[in-house]
Amino acid sequence: MIQPFLAAIDGLCRLCAYGAAVLVVLLAILGLSEIVSRALFNYSIPFALEYGTYFLGLAMFMGLGWALREGAHIRLSLVPERLSPAHRRMLEFVITAVGLAISLYASFAIVMMVIGTAKLGTVSFYPSRTPLVYPQALFALGLVTLSLALVARLVRIWLGEATETGDANDRPAEHV
């Protein structure tokens, strides 16, 4: 029962990571288009700055959950390396729980902001007048996905499973 839940979270994280990759490609295309447009036609694409900013921020937020599962976030391992496996597992659990609390707070705040933006119909101050609910909703999705990834990490720590993929050194705490 728990494994399908964990697999679903991993799938959502992977899907968001694919979305982040697409956004990085779009950012590159938009940046190159802006460079070519300015160099050849002395013309600046009106929405390049606005959408480039959205794409960059969204690519980071959409990849948060996947990066956690892959072990790609910056970590300090000086203290955990010196602990016994049981203490290391307990420390990982506490740190992950604190991270989850912070992520849940941020997720709640941004979801409330998206709801407020949708109710007010707020648009960007750029000439495109983009309804801000769309990029904000994707930022919220990224944070909610991170929260779910942290829940999955807590469950994996509790069960003694590997918390990260692709890392040969990441084994359940009982077997280290």
LOMARRO-907601 format. One record per residue (C-alpha): residue number from 1; residue in one letter; x, y, z. Coordinates in nm, 3 decimals. Example, Ala and Ser with C-alpha at 12.3 -4.5 7.8 and 13.67 -1.06 7.14 Angstrom:
BEGIN
+-----+-----+---------+---------+---------+
!   n ! res !       X !       Y !       Z !
+-----+-----+---------+---------+---------+
!   1 !   A !   1.230 !  -0.450 !   0.780 !
!   2 !   S !   1.367 !  -0.106 !   0.714 !
+-----+-----+---------+---------+---------+
//
This chain:
BEGIN
+-----+-----+---------+---------+---------+
!   n ! res !       X !       Y !       Z !
+-----+-----+---------+---------+---------+
!   1 !   M !   0.000 !   0.000 !   0.000 !
!   2 !   I !   0.283 !   0.241 !   0.080 !
!   3 !   Q !   0.497 !   0.153 !  -0.223 !
!   4 !   P !   0.237 !   0.271 !  -0.480 !
!   5 !   F !   0.207 !   0.597 !  -0.283 !
!   6 !   L !   0.585 !   0.645 !  -0.291 !
!   7 !   A !   0.596 !   0.552 !  -0.661 !
!   8 !   A !   0.323 !   0.808 !  -0.736 !
!   9 !   I !   0.521 !   1.082 !  -0.559 !
!  10 !   D !   0.836 !   0.980 !  -0.747 !
!  11 !   G !   0.639 !   0.991 !  -1.072 !
!  12 !   L !   0.506 !   1.340 !  -0.997 !
!  13 !   C !   0.859 !   1.456 !  -0.913 !
!  14 !   R !   0.987 !   1.309 !  -1.239 !
!  15 !   L !   0.705 !   1.473 !  -1.436 !
!  16 !   C !   0.784 !   1.810 !  -1.281 !
!  17 !   A !   1.154 !   1.756 !  -1.360 !
!  18 !   Y !   1.063 !   1.695 !  -1.725 !
!  19 !   G !   0.864 !   2.019 !  -1.714 !
!  20 !   A !   1.169 !   2.195 !  -1.568 !
!  21 !   A !   1.385 !   2.057 !  -1.852 !
!  22 !   V !   1.137 !   2.188 !  -2.110 !
!  23 !   L !   1.145 !   2.528 !  -1.939 !
!  24 !   V !   1.525 !   2.536 !  -1.957 !
!  25 !   V !   1.509 !   2.461 !  -2.330 !
!  26 !   L !   1.246 !   2.733 !  -2.378 !
!  27 !   L !   1.463 !   2.973 !  -2.179 !
!  28 !   A !   1.758 !   2.901 !  -2.407 !
!  29 !   I !   1.545 !   2.944 !  -2.720 !
!  30 !   L !   1.399 !   3.268 !  -2.588 !
!  31 !   G !   1.744 !   3.400 !  -2.493 !
!  32 !   L !   1.893 !   3.312 !  -2.831 !
!  33 !   S !   1.594 !   3.464 !  -3.009 !
!  34 !   E !   1.641 !   3.785 !  -2.813 !
!  35 !   I !   2.011 !   3.796 !  -2.899 !
!  36 !   V !   1.949 !   3.734 !  -3.271 !
!  37 !   S !   1.661 !   3.981 !  -3.279 !
!  38 !   R !   1.871 !   4.257 !  -3.123 !
!  39 !   A !   2.179 !   4.184 !  -3.333 !
!  40 !   L !   2.008 !   4.151 !  -3.672 !
!  41 !   F !   1.700 !   4.369 !  -3.644 !
!  42 !   N !   1.780 !   4.605 !  -3.354 !
!  43 !   Y !   1.453 !   4.486 !  -3.199 !
!  44 !   S !   1.391 !   4.355 !  -2.850 !
!  45 !   I !   1.125 !   4.090 !  -2.802 !
!  46 !   P !   0.873 !   4.258 !  -2.566 !
!  47 !   F !   0.805 !   3.953 !  -2.349 !
!  48 !   A !   1.160 !   3.811 !  -2.339 !
!  49 !   L !   1.256 !   3.952 !  -1.999 !
!  50 !   E !   0.925 !   3.862 !  -1.834 !
!  51 !   Y !   0.899 !   3.509 !  -1.965 !
!  52 !   G !   1.270 !   3.443 !  -1.927 !
!  53 !   T !   1.233 !   3.529 !  -1.559 !
!  54 !   Y !   0.932 !   3.298 !  -1.524 !
!  55 !   F !   1.109 !   3.014 !  -1.705 !
!  56 !   L !   1.422 !   3.040 !  -1.491 !
!  57 !   G !   1.237 !   3.051 !  -1.158 !
!  58 !   L !   0.992 !   2.781 !  -1.258 !
!  59 !   A !   1.268 !   2.550 !  -1.378 !
!  60 !   M !   1.428 !   2.571 !  -1.033 !
!  61 !   F !   1.103 !   2.521 !  -0.840 !
!  62 !   M !   0.971 !   2.243 !  -1.063 !
!  63 !   G !   1.291 !   2.043 !  -1.016 !
!  64 !   L !   1.303 !   2.059 !  -0.634 !
!  65 !   G !   1.128 !   1.729 !  -0.561 !
!  66 !   W !   1.322 !   1.537 !  -0.821 !
!  67 !   A !   1.653 !   1.685 !  -0.700 !
!  68 !   L !   1.570 !   1.570 !  -0.345 !
!  69 !   R !   1.503 !   1.214 !  -0.460 !
!  70 !   E !   1.821 !   1.211 !  -0.669 !
!  71 !   G !   2.034 !   1.345 !  -0.383 !
!  72 !   A !   2.121 !   1.658 !  -0.579 !
!  73 !   H !   2.057 !   1.913 !  -0.303 !
!  74 !   I !   2.359 !   2.052 !  -0.118 !
!  75 !   R !   2.420 !   1.859 !   0.202 !
!  76 !   L !   2.674 !   1.876 !   0.479 !
!  77 !   S !   2.781 !   1.524 !   0.567 !
!  78 !   L !   3.054 !   1.596 !   0.823 !
!  79 !   V !   2.833 !   1.524 !   1.125 !
!  80 !   P !   2.629 !   1.232 !   0.986 !
!  81 !   E !   2.948 !   1.050 !   0.880 !
!  82 !   R !   3.062 !   1.037 !   1.241 !
!  83 !   L !   2.736 !   0.898 !   1.378 !
!  84 !   S !   2.631 !   0.539 !   1.421 !
!  85 !   P !   2.379 !   0.414 !   1.163 !
!  86 !   A !   2.090 !   0.438 !   1.411 !
!  87 !   H !   2.181 !   0.795 !   1.512 !
!  88 !   R !   2.235 !   0.890 !   1.148 !
!  89 !   R !   1.889 !   0.762 !   1.063 !
!  90 !   M !   1.737 !   0.956 !   1.355 !
!  91 !   L !   1.919 !   1.275 !   1.249 !
!  92 !   E !   1.802 !   1.231 !   0.887 !
!  93 !   F !   1.446 !   1.186 !   1.011 !
!  94 !   V !   1.455 !   1.501 !   1.228 !
!  95 !   I !   1.618 !   1.713 !   0.957 !
!  96 !   T !   1.370 !   1.589 !   0.697 !
!  97 !   A !   1.078 !   1.661 !   0.933 !
!  98 !   V !   1.203 !   2.018 !   0.986 !
!  99 !   G !   1.244 !   2.060 !   0.610 !
! 100 !   L !   0.891 !   1.928 !   0.562 !
! 101 !   A !   0.750 !   2.176 !   0.814 !
! 102 !   I !   0.920 !   2.465 !   0.634 !
! 103 !   S !   0.812 !   2.334 !   0.293 !
! 104 !   L !   0.452 !   2.288 !   0.407 !
! 105 !   Y !   0.442 !   2.644 !   0.539 !
! 106 !   A !   0.584 !   2.780 !   0.212 !
! 107 !   S !   0.345 !   2.561 !   0.010 !
! 108 !   F !   0.045 !   2.683 !   0.208 !
! 109 !   A !   0.156 !   3.046 !   0.171 !
! 110 !   I !   0.206 !   3.025 !  -0.204 !
! 111 !   V !  -0.121 !   2.836 !  -0.259 !
! 112 !   M !  -0.303 !   3.109 !  -0.066 !
! 113 !   M !  -0.125 !   3.369 !  -0.279 !
! 114 !   V !  -0.234 !   3.191 !  -0.598 !
! 115 !   I !  -0.595 !   3.185 !  -0.474 !
! 116 !   G !  -0.578 !   3.556 !  -0.394 !
! 117 !   T !  -0.424 !   3.633 !  -0.732 !
! 118 !   A !  -0.696 !   3.433 !  -0.907 !
! 119 !   K !  -0.973 !   3.614 !  -0.717 !
! 120 !   L !  -0.826 !   3.956 !  -0.791 !
! 121 !   G !  -0.733 !   3.878 !  -1.151 !
! 122 !   T !  -0.387 !   4.026 !  -1.101 !
! 123 !   V !  -0.176 !   4.066 !  -1.414 !
! 124 !   S !   0.192 !   4.146 !  -1.463 !
! 125 !   F !   0.304 !   4.505 !  -1.504 !
! 126 !   Y !   0.483 !   4.415 !  -1.829 !
! 127 !   P !   0.323 !   4.502 !  -2.164 !
! 128 !   S !   0.207 !   4.139 !  -2.205 !
! 129 !   R !  -0.025 !   4.178 !  -1.901 !
! 130 !   T !   0.015 !   3.807 !  -1.823 !
! 131 !   P !  -0.238 !   3.679 !  -1.567 !
! 132 !   L !  -0.007 !   3.601 !  -1.274 !
! 133 !   V !  -0.216 !   3.308 !  -1.156 !
! 134 !   Y !  -0.057 !   3.083 !  -1.421 !
! 135 !   P !   0.312 !   3.119 !  -1.333 !
! 136 !   Q !   0.228 !   3.138 !  -0.963 !
! 137 !   A !   0.031 !   2.812 !  -0.983 !
! 138 !   L !   0.334 !   2.640 !  -1.134 !
! 139 !   F !   0.556 !   2.777 !  -0.856 !
! 140 !   A !   0.304 !   2.638 !  -0.608 !
! 141 !   L !   0.311 !   2.301 !  -0.783 !
! 142 !   G !   0.688 !   2.293 !  -0.744 !
! 143 !   L !   0.670 !   2.362 !  -0.370 !
! 144 !   V !   0.385 !   2.117 !  -0.313 !
! 145 !   T !   0.583 !   1.853 !  -0.502 !
! 146 !   L !   0.882 !   1.922 !  -0.277 !
! 147 !   S !   0.658 !   1.876 !   0.027 !
! 148 !   L !   0.534 !   1.544 !  -0.108 !
! 149 !   A !   0.892 !   1.437 !  -0.182 !
! 150 !   L !   0.984 !   1.518 !   0.178 !
! 151 !   V !   0.690 !   1.309 !   0.301 !
! 152 !   A !   0.813 !   1.021 !   0.086 !
! 153 !   R !   1.163 !   1.068 !   0.225 !
! 154 !   L !   1.030 !   1.052 !   0.581 !
! 155 !   V !   0.845 !   0.731 !   0.502 !
! 156 !   R !   1.156 !   0.580 !   0.343 !
! 157 !   I !   1.368 !   0.673 !   0.644 !
! 158 !   W !   1.106 !   0.521 !   0.874 !
! 159 !   L !   1.101 !   0.202 !   0.669 !
! 160 !   G !   1.481 !   0.189 !   0.646 !
! 161 !   E !   1.480 !   0.219 !   0.267 !
! 162 !   A !   1.723 !   0.413 !   0.051 !
! 163 !   T !   1.615 !   0.777 !   0.034 !
! 164 !   E !   1.799 !   0.865 !  -0.286 !
! 165 !   T !   1.834 !   0.696 !  -0.623 !
! 166 !   G !   2.154 !   0.640 !  -0.812 !
! 167 !   D !   2.382 !   0.668 !  -0.509 !
! 168 !   A !   2.573 !   0.351 !  -0.428 !
! 169 !   N !   2.654 !   0.489 !  -0.083 !
! 170 !   D !   2.289 !   0.546 !   0.002 !
! 171 !   R !   2.173 !   0.236 !   0.180 !
! 172 !   P !   1.922 !   0.188 !   0.457 !
! 173 !   A !   2.068 !   0.297 !   0.789 !
! 174 !   E !   2.043 !  -0.052 !   0.944 !
! 175 !   H !   2.278 !  -0.194 !   0.678 !
! 176 !   V !   2.550 !   0.074 !   0.681 !
+-----+-----+---------+---------+---------+
//
